[in-house]
């Protein structure tokens, strides 16, 4: 009875002991797990996490004892109260993340046994998985994979406390390598269902274009080289001057701002109408087929070349020829588009829409109105008038700049007659205003113009600094026709792209520390290669939808059926299981002797030629004694050689094993050669 109690007590004591190396791995892993979630952690949660980490560090250094349970309870109550106070502002997802982080840290500080370590590791894996919700870039995935490896190192050190650091690291890599085939199998085979709910990403603000436009709005985007979207084409890529990516149509003007019409806003806000409205007919004529991967923006509007049409069920084709996502773009969104460049944009304009696109506020910009009236008087025909207005910007001393002088209440008058300096918003606003003043329906379209071609992967990258605004004028019999007055001032902006206009010293891309080296060849080559990797990651990992899954399975299996899928799963699992068996030593192939035995047996064979064979039942020590009795002059060599053999074969591996092995091989060759000399010498005993 006492022996049983003693055994139980020893077992409990061993469970209580946590190796120092395990504690060190936990300290590193704790920081690595929480760092990617920093944007979601509240100040209260951060304070409690810091207390837990510092206390655990003090325990590791031997400065403080384990915290009493009363202190842990007080910290838990404080954590619950601080979280309850801010949970409404955080939203459900962030509140749950903070709750899990608090549980992770509190369990971390009160760890007393190996079972507690396992619980902390499992919660760590769950936090890593949560981080993937809004950290889905390729570099994020690599970083989180390293964090998962660190978390696995804790388990390796927990179960192999006496192993060296390199051995624990090797075990971790081995575990991850064994799990990789199964992870890839599940990724390829598991069905791709639409999510039952959407998990919103809690961002501080939306990015990209706004649904309102005033002087200065687009210039802020020119300071950002954040990616807006990528486009890959089936066939020839459109020329730079044809890359007008429509995003928003602005038809209401109050004298300072352009914004979407109330009708379009009401349509977008009515989810029932957006989900049930009939799709317009497919345009006719030649089309451009391409796919777009839109970056997260928190907005609904998407991008396409005129006239864009998509059959994606997640998108709506709006009456103003835009593509609109039913849900905000919170994650990367890949969709297919067909653009019909020759199709007219609405050649029948209804009266209410005509009136909206002719309206101007009273008593603003009188000089601009007078200039417009002069154009209308001199050019009665609409297209001639518009051509003359475009040439006006080319003939007058206007110039393109991202830092135009300030304007007064009569914004367009100041721009057209005083400053004559601005960027696309200024020119599009002035042109649209004058077109309306001459009696032509006009509106502003915002989006992006251009695109950087990546020869590594064959796609276009469109960045925020490529944001652009242009005018659309309604012409009878032709519909809405694009006019871009910016092309008259800075044609290189349209033909060669935004990069050709400015030097790195200007405000263009001024928020980027590497803007100055952007023009260098080596930097661009490296940047494009990294962008290609990220593109393939977006297409094959983030964009691995049901359609792409079927394509991959068809290439692997031919005909996709339940039987073939089951065979694939069983085959991969069987091969993985066999590899694990080999790796753990449970299954081994019959192999010849290793290098140590090979050199030992070589010496034994040479001794056998001299009349002293080694019986199978004779051990190394006894055989060494027989060798010494036969050749006493070789006593020192034989004993050293035998001692090394026994140490290598029967005393296990150590840090010096490689050194001993080389020494044994060298001594084996020396002893074999000396025995060979004995064989070649005449037998003196017979003379």
C-alpha positions, 0 to 999 in steps of 0.5 A, a space after each residue: 500500500 505504501 509503495 503504491 502511494 509512493 509511486 503515485 506521489 512520484 508520478 504527481 511530482 514528475 507531472 509538476 516539474 516543467 523543464 527550464 528549456 520548456 519555460 524558455 520556449 513558452 516565453 518566446 512563444 507567448 510573445 510570438 503568438 500575441 504580436 500579430 494580434 496587437 491591433 485587436 488587443 485593448 489597453 486593459 487586455 494589454 496591461 494584464 498580458 504584460 503583468 502575466 508575461 513579466 511575472 512568468 519571466 521573473 519565475 524563470 529567472 528565479 526572482 519571484 515565486 508562483 503567484 498565489 491563486 488569489 492574485 490570479 483570481 483578482 486578475 481574472 475579475 479585472 480582465 472580465 470587468 475591463 472587457 465588459 466595459 469596452 465589448 460594445 465598442 469592440 464588436 463581437 469578434 474582437 471581444 471574443 478574441 480579447 477574451 481568448 487572449 486573456 484566458 491564454 495569458 492567465 493560464 500562462 501565469 498560473 501554469 503548475 504542471 505539464 497538463 497546464 503547458 498542454 492547455 496553453 499550447 492548444 490555446 496558442 494554436 487556436 489564437 494562431 488560427 484566429 490570426 489567419 482571419 485578417 492576415 492572409 498575405 503570403 508573408 503573413 502565412 510564413 510568419 504564422 507558420 514560424 509561430 506554429 513551429 515555435 508552439 510545436 517546439 514547446 511540445 517537443 521540449 515537454 516530451 523530450 526534456 533531456 534532448 539537446 536544443 538541436 534534437 528538439 528542433 529536429 523533432 519539431 520540424 519532423 512533426 510539421 513535415 509529417 503533418 504537411 501531406 495531410 494538410 495539403 490533402 485536406 486543402 485540396 479535397 475538402 468541399 468548398 462551401 460558401 460561409 454560413 456567416 461573414 466575419 467582418 474585419 475590424 479596420 479603422 477606416 476603409 481604403 481606396 476611392 470614396 463615393 464623394 469627390 472634391 479637390 484634393 481627394 484623389 491626391 492623397 491616394 497618390 501618396 500610397 502604393 498600396 495595391 488596389 487590385 490585380 488583373 490577368 487577361 485571357 489573351 492580349 492585354 489592352 494598351 495603356 491608354 485603354 486601361 480605364 477601370 470604372 469604379 464610381 459614377 458621380 452625378 450630383 454636384 453642389 458646387 464643391 463636391 461630386 457624389 453619387 445620385 440619390 437613386 443609385 444610393 437608395 438602390 445600393 442600400 436596399 439589400 432585397 432589391 440588390 439580391 433580387 433585381 434581374 440582371 441586364 442582358 449580356 452585351 453583344 460584340 467582341 469582348 475582353 475576358 479577364 479575372 480580377 483579384 480585388 484587395 480588401 477595401 471595406 467598400 462595395 464597389 469593384 473595377 472593370 473596363 468599359 463595358 464591364 459585365 460579370 455573371 458572378 453571383 456575388 456581384 451586381 451589374 448596376 445601371 450606371 455600368 459599374 460592378 458592385 459587390 453585394 457584401 463589402 470587400 473585407 477579404 481578397 475577392 477574385 471575380 471574372 469579368 467580360 468587357 465589351 469595348 465597342 458596346 454603347 453605354 446606354 444610348 437612351 437617356 431617360 428624362 429624370 436622369 438627363 435632368 440630373 446630369 444637366 443640373 448646376 447650382 445657381 450663382 457659382 463660377 460665373 466666369 466658367 459659365 460665360 466661357 461655356 456659353 462662348 463655346 456653345 455659341 461658336 460650336 453648335 454641334 455637340 462633338 465639335 464643341 467638346 473637341 474645342 473644349 478639350 483643345 482649350 486645356 491644351 492651348 492655355 498654360 495649364 499644367 499638371 501638379 499634385 500640389 495645386 494652389 488653394 482655391 476660393 469659394 468659386 473653385 472652378 473660376 479660380 482654377 480655370 482663370 487664376 491658378 491653372 494648375 491641378 490634377 485629374 479632379 480639377 480638369 474633370 470637374 471643370 470639363 464636366 461643369 462646362 459641358 453641363 453649362 452648354 446643355 450637354 448631360 455630363 458626369 464624373 467617373 472615378 476609378 483607376 487608369 493604367 496598370 503595371 505589367 508584371 512579366 514574371 506572372 503576366 498580369 497587371 497590378 493597379 495601385 492606389 496612386 493610379 486613382 483617376 477621374 474623367 468625364 462622361 458626356 451623353 451624346 445622342 445616338 452614342 450614349 455616354 462617351 468618355 472624355 479625359 481632359 487630363 490627357 490634353 495636359 499630361 498625355 504621358 500620364 495616360 500613355 506611360 503611366 503615373 510613374 513617368 510624371 514625377 520624380 521620387 522627391 515629389 509628394 508622389 508616394 511620399 509615405 513610402 521610405 523606399 520611394 527613392 529607390 523605386 526607379 532602380 532596376 534591381 529593386 523593381 526586379 525584386 519587387 516584381 518577383 515578390 509580387 508574383 509569388 504573392 499573386 500565385 498565393 492569391 490565386 492558388 490559395 486564397 482564391 482556391 474556390 470550388 471551380 478551381 478545386 474541380 480543375 485540380 481534382 480533374 487533373 489528378 483523378 481524371 473523372 472526379 468521383 467518390 471512389 477515386 477521392 476515397 482512393 486518393 485520401 487512403 493512398 496519401 494517408 497510407 504513404 504518410 503512415 509508412 513514412 512515419 513508421 520508417 522515421 520512428 524506427 517501427 519499420 525498417 528495410 533490411 540493410 547491410 552492415 553500417 560503416 562501423 560494422 563494415 570496418 570491424 568485419 574487415 579487420 576480422 576477415 583479415 585476422 581469419 586469413 591469418 588463422 584466427 577466425 571470429 566465431 559468431 558466439 564470440 563477443 568483441 572483448 573475448 575476440 580482442 583477447 584472442 587477437 592480443 594473445 596471437 599478436 602481442 606486439 599489437 596489444 595497444 592498437 587492438 585494445 583501443 580499436 575494440 574499446 572504440 567499437 564497443 563505445 560506438 555500438 553499445 553506449 549510444 550517441 553523444 556529441 563526440 560520436 562523430 569524432 569517435 567514428 572517424 577515429 575508429 575508421 582510422 584505427 581500423 584501417 591501420 590495424 588491417 594494414 598491420 595485419 596485412 603486413 603480418 600476412 606478407 611476412 614469412 613465418 619465423 617460427 618455422 625457421 
